[in-house]
Amino acid sequence: MSYKIAIDAGHGGKDPGAVANGLQEKNITLYIALEVAKILRAAGQYVILTRDTDRFIDLNSQRIPIADVSVSIHVNKSPSNISGKGKGLETWVSLFNQPTKSRELGQNIQDSILKHISFHNRGLKTQVNSQGNADLLYMLRKPKGIAVLVECGFIDSPIDSEILKSENNLKKIAQGIASGIIQYLVKEVIDVALEQWMIDGGRTALKYLEKQGLILNAPEWSKEEKLGSATPQYLTWMMLQRLDEKIEKKLK
């Protein structure tokens, strides 16, 4: 199961991004992005970093390489009239660019980060442009793949800035982002497998899952006496959980 994933470290070079409490957004986003890339590559994913050094890249095609998933990493800051008042983690999702998938990916990342770091949960965010026909944010509007933008705390917050000063915490944020991406992508694979499961008693689905690298020796598992018993427990659990989610959505 290998996907092409674009990781965008916000700001850079001449553009420091948000600045407060001795921190610069561009340095934090780059550190997190490099860690995310390291984790995803170790998991067998193809990762494109829009920048891997402290350099400025304008909002152009370099920021939106062709990819299945695009995650832009940022750090928030409160408006000057309420400086230091904002706090917490929020993830921006698209209303126009594959909105259902963007929301699901965003929720996976949001939930995953919160399992690693005790940020205040500000939830998912959306905003349209002035014409009301597209997302306001470029990094949601323009990517070809499923796009989200993560705001990893408030740099001017006394609480969040202490979190962001720790390299260990930045690694935990990166782990949360990477885990959220992987969880989402596995769900995508499981969805396809569920659709194929009833075709021929699971044989086609098992072969598909083997091709995606989630199981081994699908021909052996597809023997009638082994169906339902040789599938790894974690895979069975994930498929059942996903099926439950789909049923719940239909009942609402």
N, C-alpha and C positions, 0 to 999 in steps of 0.2 A: 504494500500500500504506500505508494510514493506520490506526493503532490508537489506542485510548484507553489511556494509560499513566499510572498514579498513582505519583508519587514522593513518598515520605514522609521528611522530615528528622526524625530522632528527637530527642525532648526539646524544649526551648525555653522561653523566658520564665523563670518561677520555678524550673523544673527544668533545671539545667545538665547533667544526665547525669553521665558519668564526668569526673573532674577530676584532673589531674596534670601535672607538668612545665610549668606555666604555660598549660595548654590546657584548654578546656572542650568537652566532646563536642557540645553544642548548636550551637556556632559552626562546628565542623568539618562537621557533618552538613548544616547549612544551606548552607554554601559549596558543598559537593559537589552537593547537590540542585539548586541554582540552575544550576550548570554542566551537570549532566545534562539538565535541562529545556531549556537553551539549545541543546545539541547535538541533542537529539531533535526539537525544534521546527524546527530548521534542516533536519532530514531529513524533514520533512513529517508528523511525528507529532503527535497531539493529547495534550498533557500537562496533568495536573492535579497541582498542588503542594498537599500538605496544609497547608503553611505556607510563606510566602515572606518572613517577617520573624521577628524574635526574639520569638515568643509561645508560650505554653503551650496545648496542646490535649490534653485527656484522651483516654483510650482509648475512643472512641465513634465514631459514624457519620462524623464529620468526618475521621477518620483512614483510613476505608475507603470512599472514593467509588467508585461503580460504574465499573469499568474492565476492560479485557482483561487487563492485567498490573499487579501492584502490587509495587513495590520499596521496602522500608523500609531507610533508611541509618543505621547506628550506628557507634560506636567502642567497642571492648572495654576491659575493665580486669580485672586479676587480683584474686582474693580477697586480703584484707588480710594473711593469713598467708603468702602467697607473692608479695607486691607486687613488681612489676617483673620477674617471672619469665616471664610469658606474652609471646608475640610472634606476629605473623603475621596473615594474612587468612583468614577463614572465612565461608562463606555458609550460612545456615540455610534448609532447604527443608521442605516440608510432607509429612507422612505420610498425610494424610486429605483435604486440599483439592487435588484434581487432582495427586496425588503424582508421577506420571510426568512430567507437564509441568513441575511445580515443580522437580523434580530436574534436568531438562534445561536449563531456564532458569538455574537456580542454577549449574550447571556451566559454562554459556556465560559467565556474568558472572565467576565465579571465574577461569576460564582467561584471560579477556580482561584483567582487572585485572592479573594476574600478567605479562602481556606488556608492561605499561606501567610497573609498579612491582615491585621485587624484594623483596616481602614473603615471609616464610616461609609456605609453603602448608600451612594447617591443614585444607584440604578442606571437604567438605560436612558439615553437622551437622543432627541431628534430635533431638527430645525430645517424648515424650508427656506428657499431664497425669497427675495422680495416679490418675484413674479408668481410664486407658489407652484412652480412646475419642476423643481429640482431640489436636491439637497443643498444646503448652504455651504457645507464644508467641501472643499476641493477633493480631499482624500476619501470622501464617501461618494462624491459625484462622478469622479473620473475613472477610477480603477475598473478594469474589465472583469476582474474576479469579484468574489464576495468580499465586501469591504467593511471594516470597522475601524474606529479610532479610540484609543484608550487614553484617558487622562488619569495618570498615576499619582493622585493626591494633589494637594495645594502647596506650592513651594513657599508661600508666605504664611502658611499655617504653623503655629508653634508646635503642634502635634505632628502634622504630616512631615514637616521639614526634618524633624528628628528621625523619623522613619527613613527618609530619603538620604540622610547623611551616612547611613550604614551600608557598606558594600554587601554585607550578608542579606540585608533586607532587599536590596536591589536584585540580588540573585533569586530571592524568594518571589519577587514580583515577576521576574523573567520565567521562573518555573511555572507560576500561575498562568501566564500568557501562553507558554508553550503547551502546557497540559490542556488548557481550554481549547486550543486549536486542534490538538490531536483527538480529544474527546469528540469534537464536532465532526472531524473528518471520518472517524470510525463510525459515528452515527449515520453519516451519508452512505458508507459502505453497507452497513447493516440494513438500511432502508431498501437498497437494491436487492440484497439477499432475501429479505422478507417478501418482496414482490415475486421473487423467483421460486420461493420455497414450495408453493403448491403445484408447480408445473409437473414435477416428476418425483414427488416424495422427498425432495430436498437435494437430489443429486446435482442439479444445475447450480443450486445455491452454494453447495459445498465446493464445487469446482471454482465458482466465482470467488469465494472467500479464500481459497488456496492461492488463486492468482493474485489476490490483493495482499498476500503474505500473512493472513490472520490465522490460517491453519496449515497443517502439513498432511500429505498423503490422503488427499480427498478421495481418490479411487478406492482406497481401503475402507474409508469411512462410509462410502456410499453403498457398501454391501448391506443388504436388507437387515441382517442380524445386528449390524453395528449402528444403524441410523438411530439417533436419539441417545445413544449411550457413549459414543466416542467423542462427541463434541465437547471441547473444554468447558468447564463450568462457567468461567468468566464470559465466554462467548454466548452461551445459552442465556445467562442472566442478562447480558446486554441486549440480546434480541428480544427477550420477553419484556424487558423494561421499555424498549423502544416501541414494541407493539402496544403496550399499555398506554404509552403517551399518545400514540396515534388514535387509539380508541377513545381516550378522554377528550381529545380535540374534536372528534366527530360528535360526541355526546353533548358538547357545550352549545 
